[in-house]
Amino acid sequence: MPKMKTKRAAAKRFHTTGSGKLKRMKAYKSHILTKKSAKTKRNLRKATITDATNARVMKRILPYE
């Protein structure tokens, strides 16, 4: 059986933590920032853990992450 291929688009967006959870950056931080408050932009900087409902699908896409 051949090796499974990692989906490269997902590999660039998700990283595995030591406990096996998937870490991701938040959305809405790329443009149209003038109408967003400083507090909102500051909170968007931080990484967050992927929700459990999506994590199962993402683990299948990222077999070796």
mmCIF file as Biopython writes it, N, C-alpha, C and O atoms, coordinates in Angstrom:
data_model
#
loop_
_atom_site.group_PDB
_atom_site.id
_atom_site.type_symbol
_atom_site.label_atom_id
_atom_site.label_alt_id
_atom_site.label_comp_id
_atom_site.label_asym_id
_atom_site.label_entity_id
_atom_site.label_seq_id
_atom_site.pdbx_PDB_ins_code
_atom_site.Cartn_x
_atom_site.Cartn_y
_atom_site.Cartn_z
_atom_site.occupancy
_atom_site.B_iso_or_equiv
_atom_site.auth_seq_id
_atom_site.auth_asym_id
_atom_site.pdbx_PDB_model_num
ATOM 1   N N  . MET A ? 1  ? 0.844   -1.185 0.000  1.0 0.0 1  A 1 
ATOM 2   C CA . MET A ? 1  ? 0.000   0.000  0.000  1.0 0.0 1  A 1 
ATOM 3   C C  . MET A ? 1  ? 0.888   1.246  0.000  1.0 0.0 1  A 1 
ATOM 4   O O  . MET A ? 1  ? 1.823   1.327  0.797  1.0 0.0 1  A 1 
ATOM 5   N N  . PRO A ? 2  ? 0.617   2.216  -0.873 1.0 0.0 2  A 1 
ATOM 6   C CA . PRO A ? 2  ? 1.468   3.407  -0.922 1.0 0.0 2  A 1 
ATOM 7   C C  . PRO A ? 2  ? 1.265   4.307  0.291  1.0 0.0 2  A 1 
ATOM 8   O O  . PRO A ? 2  ? 0.285   4.191  1.026  1.0 0.0 2  A 1 
ATOM 9   N N  . LYS A ? 3  ? 2.219   5.200  0.470  1.0 0.0 3  A 1 
ATOM 10  C CA . LYS A ? 3  ? 2.110   6.171  1.560  1.0 0.0 3  A 1 
ATOM 11  C C  . LYS A ? 3  ? 0.937   7.108  1.306  1.0 0.0 3  A 1 
ATOM 12  O O  . LYS A ? 3  ? 0.583   7.390  0.161  1.0 0.0 3  A 1 
ATOM 13  N N  . MET A ? 4  ? 0.340   7.586  2.397  1.0 0.0 4  A 1 
ATOM 14  C CA . MET A ? 4  ? -0.716  8.593  2.281  1.0 0.0 4  A 1 
ATOM 15  C C  . MET A ? 4  ? -0.068  9.953  2.055  1.0 0.0 4  A 1 
ATOM 16  O O  . MET A ? 4  ? 1.001   10.236 2.596  1.0 0.0 4  A 1 
ATOM 17  N N  . LYS A ? 5  ? -0.713  10.787 1.261  1.0 0.0 5  A 1 
ATOM 18  C CA . LYS A ? 5  ? -0.185  12.123 1.022  1.0 0.0 5  A 1 
ATOM 19  C C  . LYS A ? 5  ? -0.856  13.125 1.952  1.0 0.0 5  A 1 
ATOM 20  O O  . LYS A ? 5  ? -2.062  13.065 2.194  1.0 0.0 5  A 1 
ATOM 21  N N  . THR A ? 6  ? -0.049  14.043 2.465  1.0 0.0 6  A 1 
ATOM 22  C CA . THR A ? 6  ? -0.551  15.143 3.276  1.0 0.0 6  A 1 
ATOM 23  C C  . THR A ? 6  ? -1.128  16.209 2.366  1.0 0.0 6  A 1 
ATOM 24  O O  . THR A ? 6  ? -0.522  16.544 1.348  1.0 0.0 6  A 1 
ATOM 25  N N  . LYS A ? 7  ? -2.295  16.751 2.715  1.0 0.0 7  A 1 
ATOM 26  C CA . LYS A ? 7  ? -2.852  17.889 1.983  1.0 0.0 7  A 1 
ATOM 27  C C  . LYS A ? 7  ? -2.028  19.114 2.363  1.0 0.0 7  A 1 
ATOM 28  O O  . LYS A ? 7  ? -2.080  19.574 3.504  1.0 0.0 7  A 1 
ATOM 29  N N  . ARG A ? 8  ? -1.258  19.647 1.391  1.0 0.0 8  A 1 
ATOM 30  C CA . ARG A ? 8  ? -0.306  20.706 1.695  1.0 0.0 8  A 1 
ATOM 31  C C  . ARG A ? 8  ? -0.982  22.002 2.135  1.0 0.0 8  A 1 
ATOM 32  O O  . ARG A ? 8  ? -0.429  22.740 2.951  1.0 0.0 8  A 1 
ATOM 33  N N  . ALA A ? 9  ? -2.162  22.284 1.609  1.0 0.0 9  A 1 
ATOM 34  C CA . ALA A ? 9  ? -2.877  23.503 2.014  1.0 0.0 9  A 1 
ATOM 35  C C  . ALA A ? 9  ? -3.205  23.457 3.501  1.0 0.0 9  A 1 
ATOM 36  O O  . ALA A ? 9  ? -3.098  24.469 4.194  1.0 0.0 9  A 1 
ATOM 37  N N  . ALA A ? 10 ? -3.604  22.285 3.992  1.0 0.0 10 A 1 
ATOM 38  C CA . ALA A ? 10 ? -3.921  22.139 5.412  1.0 0.0 10 A 1 
ATOM 39  C C  . ALA A ? 10 ? -2.658  22.142 6.268  1.0 0.0 10 A 1 
ATOM 40  O O  . ALA A ? 10 ? -2.669  22.667 7.381  1.0 0.0 10 A 1 
ATOM 41  N N  . ALA A ? 11 ? -1.581  21.567 5.767  1.0 0.0 11 A 1 
ATOM 42  C CA . ALA A ? 11 ? -0.331  21.503 6.523  1.0 0.0 11 A 1 
ATOM 43  C C  . ALA A ? 11 ? 0.236   22.889 6.788  1.0 0.0 11 A 1 
ATOM 44  O O  . ALA A ? 11 ? 0.903   23.106 7.800  1.0 0.0 11 A 1 
ATOM 45  N N  . LYS A ? 12 ? -0.028  23.835 5.876  1.0 0.0 12 A 1 
ATOM 46  C CA . LYS A ? 12 ? 0.453   25.196 6.060  1.0 0.0 12 A 1 
ATOM 47  C C  . LYS A ? 12 ? -0.382  25.970 7.076  1.0 0.0 12 A 1 
ATOM 48  O O  . LYS A ? 12 ? 0.067   26.991 7.596  1.0 0.0 12 A 1 
ATOM 49  N N  . ARG A ? 13 ? -1.581  25.498 7.361  1.0 0.0 13 A 1 
ATOM 50  C CA . ARG A ? 13 ? -2.500  26.241 8.231  1.0 0.0 13 A 1 
ATOM 51  C C  . ARG A ? 13 ? -2.643  25.652 9.630  1.0 0.0 13 A 1 
ATOM 52  O O  . ARG A ? 13 ? -3.047  26.358 10.554 1.0 0.0 13 A 1 
ATOM 53  N N  . PHE A ? 14 ? -2.324  24.389 9.799  1.0 0.0 14 A 1 
ATOM 54  C CA . PHE A ? 14 ? -2.514  23.713 11.083 1.0 0.0 14 A 1 
ATOM 55  C C  . PHE A ? 14 ? -1.205  23.113 11.566 1.0 0.0 14 A 1 
ATOM 56  O O  . PHE A ? 14 ? -0.405  22.614 10.774 1.0 0.0 14 A 1 
ATOM 57  N N  . HIS A ? 15 ? -0.995  23.166 12.885 1.0 0.0 15 A 1 
ATOM 58  C CA . HIS A ? 15 ? 0.181   22.556 13.502 1.0 0.0 15 A 1 
ATOM 59  C C  . HIS A ? 15 ? -0.278  21.755 14.711 1.0 0.0 15 A 1 
ATOM 60  O O  . HIS A ? 15 ? -1.186  22.164 15.435 1.0 0.0 15 A 1 
ATOM 61  N N  . THR A ? 16 ? 0.361   20.610 14.918 1.0 0.0 16 A 1 
ATOM 62  C CA . THR A ? 16 ? -0.023  19.732 16.019 1.0 0.0 16 A 1 
ATOM 63  C C  . THR A ? 16 ? 0.709   20.154 17.290 1.0 0.0 16 A 1 
ATOM 64  O O  . THR A ? 16 ? 1.908   20.433 17.266 1.0 0.0 16 A 1 
ATOM 65  N N  . THR A ? 17 ? -0.030  20.196 18.404 1.0 0.0 17 A 1 
ATOM 66  C CA . THR A ? 17 ? 0.571   20.495 19.703 1.0 0.0 17 A 1 
ATOM 67  C C  . THR A ? 17 ? 1.143   19.199 20.283 1.0 0.0 17 A 1 
ATOM 68  O O  . THR A ? 17 ? 0.988   18.126 19.700 1.0 0.0 17 A 1 
ATOM 69  N N  . GLY A ? 18 ? 1.793   19.311 21.415 1.0 0.0 18 A 1 
ATOM 70  C CA . GLY A ? 18 ? 2.380   18.147 22.054 1.0 0.0 18 A 1 
ATOM 71  C C  . GLY A ? 18 ? 1.354   17.112 22.474 1.0 0.0 18 A 1 
ATOM 72  O O  . GLY A ? 18 ? 1.632   15.913 22.472 1.0 0.0 18 A 1 
ATOM 73  N N  . SER A ? 19 ? 0.166   17.577 22.835 1.0 0.0 19 A 1 
ATOM 74  C CA . SER A ? 19 ? -0.892  16.656 23.268 1.0 0.0 19 A 1 
ATOM 75  C C  . SER A ? 19 ? -1.716  16.119 22.101 1.0 0.0 19 A 1 
ATOM 76  O O  . SER A ? 19 ? -2.642  15.333 22.306 1.0 0.0 19 A 1 
ATOM 77  N N  . GLY A ? 20 ? -1.382  16.542 20.866 1.0 0.0 20 A 1 
ATOM 78  C CA . GLY A ? 20 ? -2.066  16.008 19.697 1.0 0.0 20 A 1 
ATOM 79  C C  . GLY A ? 20 ? -3.218  16.850 19.182 1.0 0.0 20 A 1 
ATOM 80  O O  . GLY A ? 20 ? -3.879  16.468 18.216 1.0 0.0 20 A 1 
ATOM 81  N N  . LYS A ? 21 ? -3.471  17.993 19.815 1.0 0.0 21 A 1 
ATOM 82  C CA . LYS A ? 21 ? -4.526  18.891 19.323 1.0 0.0 21 A 1 
ATOM 83  C C  . LYS A ? 21 ? -3.997  19.719 18.167 1.0 0.0 21 A 1 
ATOM 84  O O  . LYS A ? 21 ? -2.787  19.872 18.005 1.0 0.0 21 A 1 
ATOM 85  N N  . LEU A ? 22 ? -4.911  20.256 17.360 1.0 0.0 22 A 1 
ATOM 86  C CA . LEU A ? 22 ? -4.510  21.061 16.204 1.0 0.0 22 A 1 
ATOM 87  C C  . LEU A ? 22 ? -4.612  22.542 16.528 1.0 0.0 22 A 1 
ATOM 88  O O  . LEU A ? 22 ? -5.647  23.019 16.993 1.0 0.0 22 A 1 
ATOM 89  N N  . LYS A ? 23 ? -3.524  23.263 16.277 1.0 0.0 23 A 1 
ATOM 90  C CA . LYS A ? 23 ? -3.466  24.694 16.534 1.0 0.0 23 A 1 
ATOM 91  C C  . LYS A ? 23 ? -3.607  25.427 15.209 1.0 0.0 23 A 1 
ATOM 92  O O  . LYS A ? 23 ? -3.058  24.994 14.196 1.0 0.0 23 A 1 
ATOM 93  N N  . ARG A ? 24 ? -4.346  26.543 15.211 1.0 0.0 24 A 1 
ATOM 94  C CA . ARG A ? 24 ? -4.557  27.321 13.996 1.0 0.0 24 A 1 
ATOM 95  C C  . ARG A ? 24 ? -4.577  28.799 14.346 1.0 0.0 24 A 1 
ATOM 96  O O  . ARG A ? 24 ? -4.770  29.176 15.502 1.0 0.0 24 A 1 
ATOM 97  N N  . MET A ? 25 ? -4.375  29.634 13.326 1.0 0.0 25 A 1 
ATOM 98  C CA . MET A ? 25 ? -4.509  31.074 13.505 1.0 0.0 25 A 1 
ATOM 99  C C  . MET A ? 25 ? -5.946  31.473 13.203 1.0 0.0 25 A 1 
ATOM 100 O O  . MET A ? 25 ? -6.651  30.777 12.472 1.0 0.0 25 A 1 
ATOM 101 N N  . LYS A ? 26 ? -6.377  32.595 13.768 1.0 0.0 26 A 1 
ATOM 102 C CA . LYS A ? 26 ? -7.752  33.059 13.576 1.0 0.0 26 A 1 
ATOM 103 C C  . LYS A ? 26 ? -7.907  33.776 12.232 1.0 0.0 26 A 1 
ATOM 104 O O  . LYS A ? 26 ? -6.936  34.284 11.672 1.0 0.0 26 A 1 
ATOM 105 N N  . ALA A ? 27 ? -9.121  33.808 11.736 1.0 0.0 27 A 1 
ATOM 106 C CA . ALA A ? 27 ? -9.430  34.450 10.459 1.0 0.0 27 A 1 
ATOM 107 C C  . ALA A ? 27 ? -9.744  35.934 10.681 1.0 0.0 27 A 1 
ATOM 108 O O  . ALA A ? 27 ? -9.741  36.416 11.814 1.0 0.0 27 A 1 
ATOM 109 N N  . TYR A ? 28 ? -10.012 36.640 9.600  1.0 0.0 28 A 1 
ATOM 110 C CA . TYR A ? 28 ? -10.436 38.057 9.582  1.0 0.0 28 A 1 
ATOM 111 C C  . TYR A ? 28 ? -9.330  39.019 10.004 1.0 0.0 28 A 1 
ATOM 112 O O  . TYR A ? 28 ? -9.622  40.069 10.575 1.0 0.0 28 A 1 
ATOM 113 N N  . LYS A ? 29 ? -8.073  38.688 9.737  1.0 0.0 29 A 1 
ATOM 114 C CA . LYS A ? 29 ? -6.962  39.564 10.133 1.0 0.0 29 A 1 
ATOM 115 C C  . LYS A ? 29 ? -6.177  40.058 8.930  1.0 0.0 29 A 1 
ATOM 116 O O  . LYS A ? 29 ? -5.123  40.668 9.110  1.0 0.0 29 A 1 
ATOM 117 N N  . SER A ? 30 ? -6.653  39.819 7.694  1.0 0.0 30 A 1 
ATOM 118 C CA . SER A ? 30 ? -5.834  40.132 6.533  1.0 0.0 30 A 1 
ATOM 119 C C  . SER A ? 30 ? -6.117  41.501 5.924  1.0 0.0 30 A 1 
ATOM 120 O O  . SER A ? 30 ? -5.178  42.177 5.504  1.0 0.0 30 A 1 
ATOM 121 N N  . HIS A ? 31 ? -7.355  41.929 5.862  1.0 0.0 31 A 1 
ATOM 122 C CA . HIS A ? 31 ? -7.658  43.226 5.262  1.0 0.0 31 A 1 
ATOM 123 C C  . HIS A ? 31 ? -8.957  43.778 5.852  1.0 0.0 31 A 1 
ATOM 124 O O  . HIS A ? 31 ? -9.632  43.113 6.638  1.0 0.0 31 A 1 
ATOM 125 N N  . ILE A ? 32 ? -9.291  45.011 5.454  1.0 0.0 32 A 1 
ATOM 126 C CA . ILE A ? 32 ? -10.422 45.775 6.034  1.0 0.0 32 A 1 
ATOM 127 C C  . ILE A ? 32 ? -10.250 45.860 7.558  1.0 0.0 32 A 1 
ATOM 128 O O  . ILE A ? 32 ? -11.137 45.488 8.326  1.0 0.0 32 A 1 
ATOM 129 N N  . LEU A ? 33 ? -9.080  46.361 7.963  1.0 0.0 33 A 1 
ATOM 130 C CA . LEU A ? 33 ? -8.767  46.429 9.391  1.0 0.0 33 A 1 
ATOM 131 C C  . LEU A ? 33 ? -9.136  47.778 10.000 1.0 0.0 33 A 1 
ATOM 132 O O  . LEU A ? 33 ? -9.113  47.923 11.223 1.0 0.0 33 A 1 
ATOM 133 N N  . THR A ? 34 ? -9.475  48.764 9.176  1.0 0.0 34 A 1 
ATOM 134 C CA . THR A ? 34 ? -9.728  50.106 9.708  1.0 0.0 34 A 1 
ATOM 135 C C  . THR A ? 34 ? -10.992 50.146 10.550 1.0 0.0 34 A 1 
ATOM 136 O O  . THR A ? 34 ? -11.053 50.894 11.526 1.0 0.0 34 A 1 
ATOM 137 N N  . LYS A ? 35 ? -11.986 49.370 10.201 1.0 0.0 35 A 1 
ATOM 138 C CA . LYS A ? 35 ? -13.243 49.390 10.961 1.0 0.0 35 A 1 
ATOM 139 C C  . LYS A ? 35 ? -13.223 48.467 12.179 1.0 0.0 35 A 1 
ATOM 140 O O  . LYS A ? 35 ? -14.166 48.472 12.970 1.0 0.0 35 A 1 
ATOM 141 N N  . LYS A ? 36 ? -12.166 47.680 12.337 1.0 0.0 36 A 1 
ATOM 142 C CA . LYS A ? 36 ? -12.062 46.781 13.487 1.0 0.0 36 A 1 
ATOM 143 C C  . LYS A ? 36 ? -11.334 47.495 14.617 1.0 0.0 36 A 1 
ATOM 144 O O  . LYS A ? 36 ? -10.380 48.237 14.387 1.0 0.0 36 A 1 
ATOM 145 N N  . SER A ? 37 ? -11.791 47.264 15.824 1.0 0.0 37 A 1 
ATOM 146 C CA . SER A ? 37 ? -11.191 47.924 16.979 1.0 0.0 37 A 1 
ATOM 147 C C  . SER A ? 37 ? -9.822  47.318 17.287 1.0 0.0 37 A 1 
ATOM 148 O O  . SER A ? 37 ? -9.494  46.223 16.830 1.0 0.0 37 A 1 
ATOM 149 N N  . ALA A ? 38 ? -9.038  48.047 18.066 1.0 0.0 38 A 1 
ATOM 150 C CA . ALA A ? 38 ? -7.710  47.569 18.456 1.0 0.0 38 A 1 
ATOM 151 C C  . ALA A ? 38 ? -7.829  46.286 19.271 1.0 0.0 38 A 1 
ATOM 152 O O  . ALA A ? 38 ? -6.997  45.388 19.146 1.0 0.0 38 A 1 
ATOM 153 N N  . LYS A ? 39 ? -8.856  46.202 20.100 1.0 0.0 39 A 1 
ATOM 154 C CA . LYS A ? 39 ? -9.070  45.005 20.920 1.0 0.0 39 A 1 
ATOM 155 C C  . LYS A ? 39 ? -9.350  43.782 20.046 1.0 0.0 39 A 1 
ATOM 156 O O  . LYS A ? 39 ? -8.829  42.695 20.296 1.0 0.0 39 A 1 
ATOM 157 N N  . THR A ? 40 ? -10.173 43.973 19.024 1.0 0.0 40 A 1 
ATOM 158 C CA . THR A ? 40 ? -10.492 42.875 18.115 1.0 0.0 40 A 1 
ATOM 159 C C  . THR A ? 40 ? -9.252  42.401 17.383 1.0 0.0 40 A 1 
ATOM 160 O O  . THR A ? 40 ? -9.001  41.199 17.298 1.0 0.0 40 A 1 
ATOM 161 N N  . LYS A ? 41 ? -8.469  43.340 16.851 1.0 0.0 41 A 1 
ATOM 162 C CA . LYS A ? 41 ? -7.259  42.986 16.108 1.0 0.0 41 A 1 
ATOM 163 C C  . LYS A ? 41 ? -6.233  42.311 17.008 1.0 0.0 41 A 1 
ATOM 164 O O  . LYS A ? 41 ? -5.531  41.395 16.577 1.0 0.0 41 A 1 
ATOM 165 N N  . ARG A ? 42 ? -6.144  42.757 18.248 1.0 0.0 42 A 1 
ATOM 166 C CA . ARG A ? 42 ? -5.218  42.150 19.208 1.0 0.0 42 A 1 
ATOM 167 C C  . ARG A ? 42 ? -5.610  40.706 19.502 1.0 0.0 42 A 1 
ATOM 168 O O  . ARG A ? 42 ? -4.747  39.833 19.593 1.0 0.0 42 A 1 
ATOM 169 N N  . ASN A ? 43 ? -6.904  40.454 19.648 1.0 0.0 43 A 1 
ATOM 170 C CA . ASN A ? 43 ? -7.365  39.094 19.935 1.0 0.0 43 A 1 
ATOM 171 C C  . ASN A ? 43 ? -7.226  38.169 18.729 1.0 0.0 43 A 1 
ATOM 172 O O  . ASN A ? 43 ? -7.096  36.956 18.893 1.0 0.0 43 A 1 
ATOM 173 N N  . LEU A ? 44 ? -7.252  38.725 17.531 1.0 0.0 44 A 1 
ATOM 174 C CA . LEU A ? 44 ? -7.093  37.910 16.325 1.0 0.0 44 A 1 
ATOM 175 C C  . LEU A ? 44 ? -5.648  37.461 16.119 1.0 0.0 44 A 1 
ATOM 176 O O  . LEU A ? 44 ? -5.398  36.537 15.345 1.0 0.0 44 A 1 
ATOM 177 N N  . ARG A ? 45 ? -4.695  38.099 16.798 1.0 0.0 45 A 1 
ATOM 178 C CA . ARG A ? 45 ? -3.285  37.713 16.668 1.0 0.0 45 A 1 
ATOM 179 C C  . ARG A ? 45 ? -3.010  36.335 17.255 1.0 0.0 45 A 1 
ATOM 180 O O  . ARG A ? 45 ? -2.153  35.599 16.765 1.0 0.0 45 A 1 
ATOM 181 N N  . LYS A ? 46 ? -3.739  35.998 18.300 1.0 0.0 46 A 1 
ATOM 182 C CA . LYS A ? 46 ? -3.430  34.788 19.052 1.0 0.0 46 A 1 
ATOM 183 C C  . LYS A ? 46 ? -3.890  33.533 18.317 1.0 0.0 46 A 1 
ATOM 184 O O  . LYS A ? 46 ? -4.919  33.536 17.642 1.0 0.0 46 A 1 
ATOM 185 N N  . ALA A ? 47 ? -3.122  32.477 18.455 1.0 0.0 47 A 1 
ATOM 186 C CA . ALA A ? 47 ? -3.519  31.182 17.896 1.0 0.0 47 A 1 
ATOM 187 C C  . ALA A ? 47 ? -4.572  30.553 18.809 1.0 0.0 47 A 1 
ATOM 188 O O  . ALA A ? 47 ? -4.706  30.919 19.977 1.0 0.0 47 A 1 
ATOM 189 N N  . THR A ? 48 ? -5.313  29.600 18.246 1.0 0.0 48 A 1 
ATOM 190 C CA . THR A ? 48 ? -6.344  28.922 19.018 1.0 0.0 48 A 1 
ATOM 191 C C  . THR A ? 48 ? -6.362  27.451 18.640 1.0 0.0 48 A 1 
ATOM 192 O O  . THR A ? 48 ? -5.768  27.051 17.639 1.0 0.0 48 A 1 
ATOM 193 N N  . ILE A ? 49 ? -7.044  26.652 19.442 1.0 0.0 49 A 1 
ATOM 194 C CA . ILE A ? 49 ? -7.166  25.217 19.187 1.0 0.0 49 A 1 
ATOM 195 C C  . ILE A ? 49 ? -8.364  24.976 18.266 1.0 0.0 49 A 1 
ATOM 196 O O  . ILE A ? 49 ? -9.423  25.579 18.442 1.0 0.0 49 A 1 
ATOM 197 N N  . THR A ? 50 ? -8.188  24.095 17.290 1.0 0.0 50 A 1 
ATOM 198 C CA . THR A ? 50 ? -9.267  23.750 16.367 1.0 0.0 50 A 1 
ATOM 199 C C  . THR A ? 50 ? -10.385 23.046 17.120 1.0 0.0 50 A 1 
ATOM 200 O O  . THR A ? 50 ? -10.130 22.226 18.002 1.0 0.0 50 A 1 
ATOM 201 N N  . ASP A ? 51 ? -11.620 23.369 16.769 1.0 0.0 51 A 1 
ATOM 202 C CA . ASP A ? 51 ? -12.779 22.780 17.426 1.0 0.0 51 A 1 
ATOM 203 C C  . ASP A ? 51 ? -12.806 21.271 17.185 1.0 0.0 51 A 1 
ATOM 204 O O  . ASP A ? 51 ? -12.371 20.798 16.135 1.0 0.0 51 A 1 
ATOM 205 N N  . ALA A ? 52 ? -13.312 20.525 18.149 1.0 0.0 52 A 1 
ATOM 206 C CA . ALA A ? 52 ? -13.324 19.062 18.086 1.0 0.0 52 A 1 
ATOM 207 C C  . ALA A ? 52 ? -14.145 18.541 16.918 1.0 0.0 52 A 1 
ATOM 208 O O  . ALA A ? 52 ? -13.848 17.471 16.387 1.0 0.0 52 A 1 
ATOM 209 N N  . THR A ? 53 ? -15.182 19.283 16.505 1.0 0.0 53 A 1 
ATOM 210 C CA . THR A ? 53 ? -16.016 18.835 15.390 1.0 0.0 53 A 1 
ATOM 211 C C  . THR A ? 53 ? -15.239 18.837 14.077 1.0 0.0 53 A 1 
ATOM 212 O O  . THR A ? 53 ? -15.513 18.020 13.197 1.0 0.0 53 A 1 
ATOM 213 N N  . ASN A ? 54 ? -14.267 19.748 13.933 1.0 0.0 54 A 1 
ATOM 214 C CA . ASN A ? 54 ? -13.445 19.805 12.727 1.0 0.0 54 A 1 
ATOM 215 C C  . ASN A ? 54 ? -12.156 19.006 12.851 1.0 0.0 54 A 1 
ATOM 216 O O  . ASN A ? 54 ? -11.574 18.611 11.841 1.0 0.0 54 A 1 
ATOM 217 N N  . ALA A ? 55 ? -11.709 18.766 14.068 1.0 0.0 55 A 1 
ATOM 218 C CA . ALA A ? 55 ? -10.403 18.144 14.288 1.0 0.0 55 A 1 
ATOM 219 C C  . ALA A ? 55 ? -10.341 16.733 13.711 1.0 0.0 55 A 1 
ATOM 220 O O  . ALA A ? 55 ? -9.298  16.328 13.200 1.0 0.0 55 A 1 
ATOM 221 N N  . ARG A ? 56 ? -11.423 15.988 13.782 1.0 0.0 56 A 1 
ATOM 222 C CA . ARG A ? 56 ? -11.419 14.610 13.295 1.0 0.0 56 A 1 
ATOM 223 C C  . ARG A ? 56 ? -11.160 14.565 11.788 1.0 0.0 56 A 1 
ATOM 224 O O  . ARG A ? 56 ? -10.401 13.727 11.302 1.0 0.0 56 A 1 
ATOM 225 N N  . VAL A ? 57 ? -11.808 15.486 11.051 1.0 0.0 57 A 1 
ATOM 226 C CA . VAL A ? 57 ? -11.616 15.559 9.599  1.0 0.0 57 A 1 
ATOM 227 C C  . VAL A ? 57 ? -10.196 16.015 9.281  1.0 0.0 57 A 1 
ATOM 228 O O  . VAL A ? 57 ? -9.568  15.494 8.359  1.0 0.0 57 A 1 
ATOM 229 N N  . MET A ? 58 ? -9.689  16.984 10.036 1.0 0.0 58 A 1 
ATOM 230 C CA . MET A ? 58 ? -8.363  17.528 9.778  1.0 0.0 58 A 1 
ATOM 231 C C  . MET A ? 58 ? -7.278  16.483 10.030 1.0 0.0 58 A 1 
ATOM 232 O O  . MET A ? 58 ? -6.272  16.463 9.320  1.0 0.0 58 A 1 
ATOM 233 N N  . LYS A ? 59 ? -7.459  15.622 11.017 1.0 0.0 59 A 1 
ATOM 234 C CA . LYS A ? 59 ? -6.475  14.574 11.308 1.0 0.0 59 A 1 
ATOM 235 C C  . LYS A ? 59 ? -6.365  13.596 10.137 1.0 0.0 59 A 1 
ATOM 236 O O  . LYS A ? 59 ? -5.289  13.057 9.877  1.0 0.0 59 A 1 
ATOM 237 N N  . ARG A ? 60 ? -7.468  13.367 9.435  1.0 0.0 60 A 1 
ATOM 238 C CA . ARG A ? 60 ? -7.467  12.480 8.274  1.0 0.0 60 A 1 
ATOM 239 C C  . ARG A ? 60 ? -6.705  13.115 7.115  1.0 0.0 60 A 1 
ATOM 240 O O  . ARG A ? 60 ? -6.011  12.428 6.366  1.0 0.0 60 A 1 
ATOM 241 N N  . ILE A ? 61 ? -6.843  14.442 6.975  1.0 0.0 61 A 1 
ATOM 242 C CA . ILE A ? 61 ? -6.150  15.176 5.915  1.0 0.0 61 A 1 
ATOM 243 C C  . ILE A ? 61 ? -4.648  15.289 6.219  1.0 0.0 61 A 1 
ATOM 244 O O  . ILE A ? 61 ? -3.827  15.343 5.304  1.0 0.0 61 A 1 
ATOM 245 N N  . LEU A ? 62 ? -4.301  15.325 7.507  1.0 0.0 62 A 1 
ATOM 246 C CA . LEU A ? 62 ? -2.905  15.491 7.944  1.0 0.0 62 A 1 
ATOM 247 C C  . LEU A ? 62 ? -2.416  14.208 8.634  1.0 0.0 62 A 1 
ATOM 248 O O  . LEU A ? 62 ? -2.316  14.187 9.861  1.0 0.0 62 A 1 
ATOM 249 N N  . PRO A ? 63 ? -2.114  13.157 7.897  1.0 0.0 63 A 1 
ATOM 250 C CA . PRO A ? 63 ? -1.766  11.883 8.538  1.0 0.0 63 A 1 
ATOM 251 C C  . PRO A ? 63 ? -0.449  11.900 9.301  1.0 0.0 63 A 1 
ATOM 252 O O  . PRO A ? 63 ? -0.287  11.135 10.252 1.0 0.0 63 A 1 
ATOM 253 N N  . TYR A ? 64 ? 0.496   12.753 8.910  1.0 0.0 64 A 1 
ATOM 254 C CA . TYR A ? 64 ? 1.836   12.728 9.526  1.0 0.0 64 A 1 
ATOM 255 C C  . TYR A ? 64 ? 2.144   13.983 10.335 1.0 0.0 64 A 1 
ATOM 256 O O  . TYR A ? 64 ? 3.275   14.140 10.795 1.0 0.0 64 A 1 
ATOM 257 N N  . GLU A ? 65 ? 1.189   14.874 10.525 1.0 0.0 65 A 1 
ATOM 258 C CA . GLU A ? 65 ? 1.440   16.102 11.286 1.0 0.0 65 A 1 
ATOM 259 C C  . GLU A ? 65 ? 1.475   15.804 12.763 1.0 0.0 65 A 1 
ATOM 260 O O  . GLU A ? 65 ? 1.674   16.711 13.571 1.0 0.0 65 A 1 
#
